[in-house]
Amino acid sequence: MRVGPAPGALPVLGHALPLGRRPLDFLASLPAHGDLVKIKLGPVPFHVLCDPDLVHQVLLDDRTYDKGGAIFDLVRTVAGNGLATCPHADHRRQRRLLQPAFHRERLPAYAKVMSSEITAMLQGWTEGGRLDVLATMNELTASLATRTLFAAELDDATFGELRLCMHDVMTGMMRRMLLPWGLLNRLPTPGNRRFHQARRRLRQYVAQLTTDYRRAGVDHGDLLSILLAVRDDNGQGLTEAEIHDQVFTFYLGGSETTAPLLSWALYLLGRNPEIRARLHDEVDAVLSGRIAEYDDIPDLELTRRVIMETLRLYPPGWLFTRLTTKATELAGHRLPAGSIIVYSPHIVHHRADLFPDPERFDPDRWHEDASRPPRGVFTPFGSGARKCIGEVFALTEATLALASIVGRWQLDPLPGAHARMAPRLSSTPRSLPMSLRERVIGVPPNGADRGAERLDAQPPETVIMRRTRA
Ligand code: HEM
């Protein structure tokens, strides 16, 4: 195993600039410098895992490589000690208590809500319009997370403010990750003030939601009801603080990941019309223009592969940290207790020796008969005991949404538009306007080109489509 430093560290900033400006390119360049590569953010050293065996070793040993380091410390400032951020010592109890909310038998009920939210979203789309894809997918996944997990119907104003708070918190968290200097983050700058205000508001929202539930005393069959009902072996339930932290954790997990996944998938399909035409054939055959439902999922095989390939190219969680709880050895390199380890699915997913022609969007890599990737190679949902609890939920949501959207609409990137990643907590495109064209089922793939002529002749209005509730 090769261990080495990444070149190009600046005296005070370390590698903060390339990581902030072109994070994915910077990360993908690291395997050239070793299997375990040392980078610096400000004065803080990080050890980046570039080899799948090392990724596997670290993720499976969550006692030695515990949650910790810059990213989790930041997420903890908002999500407290929830399932995604809690240390190993608290994790098994929390996971046991929360797992029932994600049992397979609950999915059909979640899927019903998903299909109805997707229907509501598509009702707001109009022929020839221009769609802000990221904003629309954010809205869809945030409202899905709210309705399936907390069943709450928020009014539009509250919902909008919630999203704004979330955005400000995310931006503040990212800035803190790239510039981890305590003093700078405590100064009363406008950015810091926005961050603290947004954090306070979010806590208030969640507290209010919990109080309303307790007062109503009804089992809504959703996550919050489960959180209020669960008991461990000693008959102990979750404390108020724990409930708050889990609510926020699931809100974050449920909305900030699937939205970029869907956005990138639609962008990649727009850039690859042949694959999109094949996908049209699949969804036309399975759905005939209706909204996808839970029972359709096994028949949406190419849809599944498109989602897998999007997760490979643009894994929404692109950077995670671990903290060594004791002195240990990794790749033959001695690490003292308290060392920060970084794993990024993006790095291994883009290694040409593991995924030939890695920048090519090729859903056929994921043919059912293709051998499963070796351990540590494909980790969009992590691995080991800390693997994503919402994986099946997210894949269900993404499959239903993608199939329903492409069944009815064709989305094309605007001429000359190239999506670039914004350095946020999840790998989010900076902005993604696409043109909208309503599909006519049964029109052969070259019907798309006829549509393109029509659209060019009548330039679309620049509008952001918003969902309208049926
Ligand atoms: C495409 C969608 C999603 C992706 C790519 C994703 C990715 C991940 C990854 C990589 C981890 C492990 C993080 C680590 O190792 O430090 C994780 C954990 C987690 N995710 Fe997701 N996630 C997605 C959707 C969801 C959804 C929909 C939920 C909730 C409804 C969710 C809730 C969680 C939670 C609670 C954890 C912590 C699990 C634990 O530590 O036991 N995620 N996710």
Residues whose N, C-alpha, C, O or C-beta is under 5 A from the ligand:
A	BS01	HEM	L83 A84 R95 F250 G253 G254 T257 T258 L261 P316 G317 F320 T379 P380 F381 G382 A385 R386 K387 C388 I389 G390 F393 A394
